[in-house]
Amino acid sequence: MSTSQATDPSKNPKTARGQRTRNKLLEAAEKAFGENGFHSTSIGDITRRASVALGTFYVYFDSKDEIFRALVAHMGHQVRAWVAERASDAKTRLDAEFKGLVAYIEFTREHPNLYRIIEEAQFVAPDAYKAHYDRFAEGYGRALSEAESRGEIVPADNEVRAWGLIGLNVFLGLRFGIWDSNKSPEDIAEAAIGMIAKGLEK
């Protein structure tokens, strides 16, 4: 099991070119880890996919463990940015939930390796796995509290609501983004938001 270890700040890219190279390595790592898993992937597999020299890898990362952790954080940032952009014009919290769920399902279809990487992190890098969901929950909780203060939703424990909504998104994304992508994301979101807004009570 990996130890908790942050990326060395001295390895952060100082130039746009350096950032592009680092991103190439992360994109290659996403494909390699997603297809073969953490233990069956080597640093050489990643550099070959990224078309960079092995020595270039060590300019940005110290180990396979470190790039895996960076990838978990990177993919979390990608998801949040993707959803935020597509829900940015939402008129209400429920509208944001609808647009956010549509966007999340679309993201899972575009990035099918997301689930394997994040779920493997639970065992390879459990602190990175927890941090991935903690970041989502913190932002979600703030958004719910703001909506509550505007009178858009009823008062309740927003930490519980945030984690519950994350669970709903994660499993709908797994079912309809990875296992079966035939159903319209809008239809899925409409059914889910109806349950969120009205509950199951008759």
N, C-alpha and C positions, 0 to 999 in steps of 0.2 A: 504494500500500500504506500502511496506517495506521502511524503511529508508536506506540511504546510510551508510553502516557500514562495514569496512574491518575486516577480521579475525584477532583475537588477535595474534600477533607474538609469544607470550609466549606459545601458543597452538600448534605451529609447531612441528612435531615429531622430537625428538632428536636421535632416533635410527631407524635402518632398520625395526625392528619389529613394531615400532610405525607407520612408514610410511605405512607398509602393512595393519595395522588395520585401519588407516585413509582411505586408498584406498578401503578397504572392505566396509566401511561406505558410501563412495561416490558411489561405484557400486550398493549398496543396494538402495541408494537414487535415482539413475538413474532409477532403475526399479520401485520403489514406486511412484515417481513423474510422471514418464512416463506413468504408467498405471492408476493412480488415480488422478493426478493433485496435485498442491500445497496445496490447501485448504482442500482436503479430506485425505491428508497424515499426519500421526502423527509421532513424533519422535520414538514412540514405534514400528510403522510399519517398520521404517528403521532399528532399532536395531534388531528386530526379523529376518528380512531378512539377516542381516549381521551376525547373531548368536553371538552377543556381548551383554553384560549387559548394561542396561540403563545408569548406571553411567559412563561407558566407553565413551559413546557419548559425555558427557560434558568434557571429557579430551581433546577433539579435536575441539568441536564446542559449542558455547553458546546457540544456538537456531536453530529452523527449518529454520528460515530466513537465518541464517548464512551458514548452509550447502547447502541451495539452491543456494546462491550466489557463494559459493565455487564450486558447481557442474557446474554451467554455465561456470566459468573460466576453470575448469578441462576439460570439454567437448571441449571447444574451443582449449585448448592445445592439446588434443588428436587428433582432426581433423587436426590441423596444422602439428603435428608431423607425422601423418599417410601420409598426402599428400606430405610433404617434403621428407620423406624417399623414397616414390615410384616415385618421380619425380627427385631424386637426380642425376640420370645419363642422364638427358635431354641434348641434344646437343645445342638447341636453345630455345628462349623464346616460340615460337609456339609449340615446342616439349614439353616444360614444361607445357604449357596450356593444351595440349592433355592429358599428363600423369596425371596431377593434377586433371582434370575433371573426368577421369576414376577412379582415386583413391577416389575422393570425393563421387561419386555415389556408389562405393563399400562400403565406410564407412557408408553411410546412410542405406544401406541394412543390414549391420552388427549391426547398432545402431538405430533401428527404433524409439526409444524414443527421439532422438535428437531434432526433430522439435517441438514436444509438449513442451519439457522443455524450449527450446530457445524462442519459441513464447509466452509461458506463462510468461517468464521473462519480456516481454515487458510491462506487467501490474503489475506483482508482484515486480519486481526489475528493473525498467527501466534504471537505471544507469548501472547495470550489463549487461543488454541487449545491450546498446549502446557500452559499453566497449568491449563486445564480437566482434562486427563488426569493431570497431575502430582498434583493434589489427590486424584483418585480413587486413584491408585497409592499415595500416602502412607498413606491410610486403610486401603486393602486390605492393604498390606504389614504394617501394625501388627496388624491383625486376624489375619492368618495367623501372625505371630510369636507372638501371644498363644495361638492355638490350638495351635501347636507346643509352647509351654512347658507347656500343659496335657496334652500327650500325645495330642491328638486327631488330629493329622496327622503324617506322617513329616517329619523335618528335611530342608530343601532351601533353595535360594536363593529367599527370599520376594519379592525384587524381581522376579525373572524370573517367578515364579508369579503375582504380582499383575498384571503387564502381560499375561501370557497369559490370565488369567481376564477381564480387562477386554476384551481382544480378542474373546473368546468371547461375552461379554455384548453387546458393541456389534453384532457381526454377526448374532447370533441376533435381537436387537431389530430390526435393519434388515430381515432376511428375514421374520420372523414378526410383527413389530409394524407395519411400514410397507408392505412389498410384498404381504403376504398375511396377513390376520388371522383366518383361519378355524380354525387349529389351536389347541387348548387350551394356554394358557401352562403349565399343570401337566404336560401330556404332553411339551412341549418341554423343560421343566426336568428331568423325570425321565430323559429320554434323555441330556441333557447331563451331569447329575450322575452318571449311571452311568458315562459315559466318564471324568469327572474322578476318580471314586473307584476305578475298576478299570482305567482305561487301555484301550488297544486290543489288548494282548497276549492271546493265546488262553489 
